[in-house]
C-alpha cells in the first residue's frame, strides 16, 4: 500500500498516531508525517486513515488505485 498525506489539511487530531504510531507521527508543527510506511500492519494503516476527521490520509494500493477515501463511483 502507498500512503499520502495532505499536511496542509492536518488539524493535529492525532487519532492516526494513536492507531498506528509506527507509521504516523506529528512533527514540530503538529502536522502529520509518515515515519515508516511499513511501520504497521495494512489494517493499522487503513484504520489510521479512516480515523482522520478531515480525511487527509490517502491510501492507494501498489498499482496506484485509491483505496481510501473511497473514490466516488
Ligand atoms: S488524524 Fe488526520 S488530522 Fe489528525 S493528526 Fe492524523 S492526519 Fe492529522
Backbone and ligand atoms as CSV (ligand in chain L), in Angstrom:
chain,resi,resn,atom,element,x,y,z
A,1,UNK,N,N,0.834,-1.189,0.000
A,1,UNK,CA,C,0.000,0.000,0.000
A,1,UNK,C,C,0.878,1.252,0.000
A,2,UNK,N,N,0.355,2.273,-0.607
A,2,UNK,CA,C,1.046,3.561,-0.612
A,2,UNK,C,C,0.252,4.550,0.246
A,3,UNK,N,N,0.979,5.358,0.989
A,3,UNK,CA,C,0.325,6.324,1.874
A,3,UNK,C,C,0.716,7.729,1.436
A,4,UNK,N,N,-0.282,8.592,1.295
A,4,UNK,CA,C,-0.012,10.011,1.039
A,4,UNK,C,C,-0.712,10.817,2.112
A,5,UNK,N,N,-0.097,11.913,2.519
A,5,UNK,CA,C,-0.762,12.768,3.499
A,5,UNK,C,C,-0.832,14.197,2.971
A,6,UNK,N,N,-1.973,14.820,3.194
A,6,UNK,CA,C,-2.149,16.233,2.848
A,6,UNK,C,C,-1.877,17.026,4.116
A,7,UNK,N,N,-0.622,17.382,4.289
A,7,UNK,CA,C,-0.212,18.001,5.546
A,7,UNK,C,C,-0.895,19.328,5.816
A,8,UNK,N,N,-1.229,20.043,4.744
A,8,UNK,CA,C,-1.854,21.350,4.946
A,8,UNK,C,C,-3.251,21.219,5.552
A,9,UNK,N,N,-3.871,20.037,5.405
A,9,UNK,CA,C,-5.214,19.834,5.947
A,9,UNK,C,C,-5.195,19.301,7.378
A,10,UNK,N,N,-4.070,18.768,7.805
A,10,UNK,CA,C,-3.992,18.101,9.108
A,10,UNK,C,C,-4.290,19.087,10.229
A,11,UNK,N,N,-5.191,18.649,11.135
A,11,UNK,CA,C,-5.562,19.510,12.263
A,11,UNK,C,C,-5.040,18.959,13.589
A,12,UNK,N,N,-4.063,18.065,13.505
A,12,UNK,CA,C,-3.362,17.569,14.692
A,12,UNK,C,C,-4.240,16.780,15.643
A,13,UNK,N,N,-5.260,16.122,15.111
A,13,UNK,CA,C,-6.136,15.334,15.978
A,13,UNK,C,C,-5.404,14.136,16.557
A,14,UNK,N,N,-4.417,13.651,15.839
A,14,UNK,CA,C,-3.535,12.569,16.303
A,14,UNK,C,C,-4.215,11.224,16.487
A,15,UNK,N,N,-5.437,11.066,15.991
A,15,UNK,CA,C,-6.060,9.742,16.087
A,15,UNK,C,C,-5.306,8.741,15.217
A,16,UNK,N,N,-4.746,9.190,14.105
A,16,UNK,CA,C,-3.943,8.298,13.258
A,16,UNK,C,C,-2.720,7.824,14.032
A,17,UNK,N,N,-2.114,8.719,14.782
A,17,UNK,CA,C,-0.924,8.378,15.573
A,17,UNK,C,C,-1.280,7.365,16.653
A,18,UNK,N,N,-2.459,7.549,17.262
A,18,UNK,CA,C,-2.874,6.628,18.325
A,18,UNK,C,C,-3.049,5.217,17.782
A,19,UNK,N,N,-3.531,5.098,16.555
A,19,UNK,CA,C,-3.811,3.780,15.980
A,19,UNK,C,C,-2.548,3.149,15.392
A,20,UNK,N,N,-1.726,3.937,14.732
A,20,UNK,CA,C,-0.540,3.385,14.068
A,20,UNK,C,C,0.674,4.290,14.297
A,21,UNK,N,N,1.177,4.300,15.545
A,21,UNK,CA,C,2.283,5.202,15.877
A,21,UNK,C,C,3.573,4.902,15.127
A,22,UNK,N,N,3.702,3.679,14.632
A,22,UNK,CA,C,4.907,3.334,13.885
A,22,UNK,C,C,4.882,3.871,12.465
A,23,UNK,N,N,3.707,4.337,12.054
A,23,UNK,CA,C,3.533,4.835,10.684
A,23,UNK,C,C,3.361,6.351,10.673
A,24,UNK,N,N,2.437,6.813,11.488
A,24,UNK,CA,C,2.088,8.236,11.518
A,24,UNK,C,C,2.632,8.905,12.773
A,25,UNK,N,N,3.226,10.074,12.599
A,25,UNK,CA,C,3.648,10.871,13.746
A,25,UNK,C,C,3.423,12.338,13.408
A,26,UNK,N,N,3.412,13.173,14.437
A,26,UNK,CA,C,3.272,14.609,14.215
A,26,UNK,C,C,4.630,15.282,14.343
A,27,UNK,N,N,4.898,16.240,13.471
A,27,UNK,CA,C,6.170,16.959,13.542
A,27,UNK,C,C,6.060,18.158,14.490
A,28,UNK,N,N,7.077,18.971,14.530
A,28,UNK,CA,C,7.111,20.103,15.452
A,28,UNK,C,C,5.967,21.080,15.222
A,29,UNK,N,N,5.439,21.097,13.999
A,29,UNK,CA,C,4.325,21.988,13.676
A,29,UNK,C,C,2.974,21.330,13.961
A,30,UNK,N,N,3.003,20.099,14.472
A,30,UNK,CA,C,1.755,19.398,14.738
A,30,UNK,C,C,1.095,18.859,13.487
A,31,UNK,N,N,1.901,18.693,12.439
A,31,UNK,CA,C,1.369,18.150,11.188
A,31,UNK,C,C,1.843,16.717,11.015
A,32,UNK,N,N,0.952,15.925,10.454
A,32,UNK,CA,C,1.271,14.513,10.292
A,32,UNK,C,C,2.397,14.309,9.269
A,33,UNK,N,N,3.218,13.308,9.514
A,33,UNK,CA,C,4.164,12.847,8.501
A,33,UNK,C,C,4.318,11.332,8.648
A,34,UNK,N,N,4.841,10.724,7.614
A,34,UNK,CA,C,4.999,9.275,7.616
A,34,UNK,C,C,6.378,8.933,8.154
A,35,UNK,N,N,6.388,8.240,9.290
A,35,UNK,CA,C,7.665,7.816,9.871
A,35,UNK,C,C,8.214,6.647,9.063
A,36,UNK,N,N,7.340,5.658,8.863
A,36,UNK,CA,C,7.749,4.438,8.167
A,36,UNK,C,C,6.503,3.813,7.539
A,37,UNK,N,N,6.441,3.799,6.216
A,37,UNK,CA,C,5.240,3.252,5.568
A,37,UNK,C,C,5.035,1.771,5.851
A,38,UNK,N,N,6.074,1.124,6.390
A,38,UNK,CA,C,5.935,-0.286,6.754
A,38,UNK,C,C,5.977,-0.453,8.274
A,39,UNK,N,N,5.673,0.605,8.989
A,39,UNK,CA,C,5.768,0.581,10.446
A,39,UNK,C,C,4.525,0.052,11.142
A,40,UNK,N,N,3.610,-0.512,10.366
A,40,UNK,CA,C,2.398,-1.080,10.964
A,40,UNK,C,C,1.768,-2.030,9.976
A,41,UNK,N,N,0.733,-2.719,10.436
A,41,UNK,CA,C,0.028,-3.630,9.532
A,41,UNK,C,C,-0.820,-2.815,8.557
A,42,UNK,N,N,-1.204,-3.461,7.449
A,42,UNK,CA,C,-2.079,-2.791,6.488
A,42,UNK,C,C,-3.354,-2.326,7.182
A,43,UNK,N,N,-3.845,-3.154,8.102
A,43,UNK,CA,C,-5.079,-2.800,8.809
A,43,UNK,C,C,-4.884,-1.541,9.650
A,44,UNK,N,N,-3.745,-1.460,10.339
A,44,UNK,CA,C,-3.469,-0.267,11.150
A,44,UNK,C,C,-3.361,0.974,10.270
A,45,UNK,N,N,-2.702,0.823,9.142
A,45,UNK,CA,C,-2.522,1.948,8.221
A,45,UNK,C,C,-3.876,2.449,7.742
A,46,UNK,N,N,-4.743,1.500,7.368
A,46,UNK,CA,C,-6.065,1.852,6.858
A,46,UNK,C,C,-6.951,2.411,7.962
A,47,UNK,N,N,-6.917,1.784,9.142
A,47,UNK,CA,C,-7.741,2.281,10.248
A,47,UNK,C,C,-7.281,3.673,10.678
A,48,UNK,N,N,-5.977,3.894,10.635
A,48,UNK,CA,C,-5.466,5.226,10.964
A,48,UNK,C,C,-5.998,6.265,9.999
A,49,UNK,N,N,-6.022,5.913,8.722
A,49,UNK,CA,C,-6.543,6.835,7.703
A,49,UNK,C,C,-8.022,7.095,7.935
A,50,UNK,N,N,-8.756,6.028,8.254
A,50,UNK,CA,C,-10.199,6.167,8.460
A,50,UNK,C,C,-10.512,6.982,9.710
A,51,UNK,N,N,-9.588,6.988,10.652
A,51,UNK,CA,C,-9.829,7.712,11.904
A,51,UNK,C,C,-9.666,9.210,11.737
A,52,UNK,N,N,-9.054,9.622,10.645
A,52,UNK,CA,C,-8.759,11.050,10.470
A,52,UNK,C,C,-10.044,11.830,10.200
A,53,UNK,N,N,-10.342,12.819,11.034
A,53,UNK,CA,C,-11.608,13.542,10.885
A,53,UNK,C,C,-11.657,14.429,9.645
A,54,UNK,N,N,-10.511,14.718,9.069
A,54,UNK,CA,C,-10.511,15.591,7.885
A,54,UNK,C,C,-9.998,14.863,6.636
A,55,UNK,N,N,-9.888,13.549,6.751
A,55,UNK,CA,C,-9.508,12.701,5.607
A,55,UNK,C,C,-8.269,13.209,4.874
A,56,UNK,N,N,-7.235,13.513,5.636
A,56,UNK,CA,C,-6.023,13.980,4.953
A,56,UNK,C,C,-5.023,12.862,4.716
A,57,UNK,N,N,-5.414,11.624,5.018
A,57,UNK,CA,C,-4.551,10.478,4.699
A,57,UNK,C,C,-5.181,9.717,3.536
A,58,UNK,N,N,-4.409,9.583,2.477
A,58,UNK,CA,C,-4.881,8.902,1.271
A,58,UNK,C,C,-4.133,7.577,1.148
A,59,UNK,N,N,-4.881,6.492,0.975
A,59,UNK,CA,C,-4.264,5.173,0.838
A,59,UNK,C,C,-4.495,4.655,-0.578
A,60,UNK,N,N,-3.410,4.206,-1.199
A,60,UNK,CA,C,-3.514,3.615,-2.533
A,60,UNK,C,C,-2.899,2.219,-2.508
A,61,UNK,N,N,-3.367,1.366,-3.406
A,61,UNK,CA,C,-2.736,0.055,-3.483
A,61,UNK,C,C,-1.461,0.157,-4.316
A,62,UNK,N,N,-0.788,-0.960,-4.477
A,62,UNK,CA,C,0.516,-0.916,-5.133
A,62,UNK,C,C,0.432,-0.541,-6.612
A,63,UNK,N,N,-0.761,-0.640,-7.188
A,63,UNK,CA,C,-0.918,-0.237,-8.588
A,63,UNK,C,C,-1.275,1.242,-8.709
A,64,UNK,N,N,-1.453,1.916,-7.551
A,64,UNK,CA,C,-1.797,3.332,-7.583
A,64,UNK,C,C,-3.288,3.600,-7.498
A,65,UNK,N,N,-4.070,2.532,-7.379
A,65,UNK,CA,C,-5.527,2.689,-7.264
A,65,UNK,C,C,-5.874,3.140,-5.849
A,66,UNK,N,N,-6.693,4.177,-5.762
A,66,UNK,CA,C,-7.035,4.702,-4.441
A,66,UNK,C,C,-7.985,3.783,-3.710
A,67,UNK,N,N,-7.631,3.484,-2.457
A,67,UNK,CA,C,-8.458,2.592,-1.625
A,67,UNK,C,C,-9.276,3.415,-0.642
A,68,UNK,N,N,-8.644,4.431,-0.054
A,68,UNK,CA,C,-9.331,5.272,0.930
A,68,UNK,C,C,-8.818,6.696,0.815
A,69,UNK,N,N,-9.661,7.728,0.905
A,69,UNK,CA,C,-11.120,7.631,0.899
A,69,UNK,C,C,-11.607,6.976,-0.391
A,70,UNK,N,N,-12.691,6.239,-0.271
A,70,UNK,CA,C,-13.189,5.528,-1.443
A,70,UNK,C,C,-13.550,6.535,-2.523
A,71,UNK,N,N,-12.962,6.348,-3.712
A,71,UNK,CA,C,-13.230,7.298,-4.802
A,71,UNK,C,C,-14.710,7.277,-5.175
A,72,UNK,N,N,-15.225,8.418,-5.554
A,72,UNK,CA,C,-16.628,8.476,-5.983
A,72,UNK,C,C,-16.805,7.620,-7.227
A,73,UNK,N,N,-17.903,6.882,-7.249
A,73,UNK,CA,C,-18.139,5.978,-8.380
A,73,UNK,C,C,-18.416,6.757,-9.657
L,1,LIG,S1,S,-5.885,12.039,12.240
L,1,LIG,FE1,FE,-5.730,13.404,10.442
L,1,LIG,S2,S,-5.819,15.444,11.288
L,1,LIG,FE2,FE,-5.339,14.076,12.946
L,1,LIG,S3,S,-3.114,14.051,13.063
L,1,LIG,FE3,FE,-3.733,12.335,11.793
L,1,LIG,S4,S,-3.653,13.151,9.725
L,1,LIG,FE4,FE,-3.683,14.912,11.085
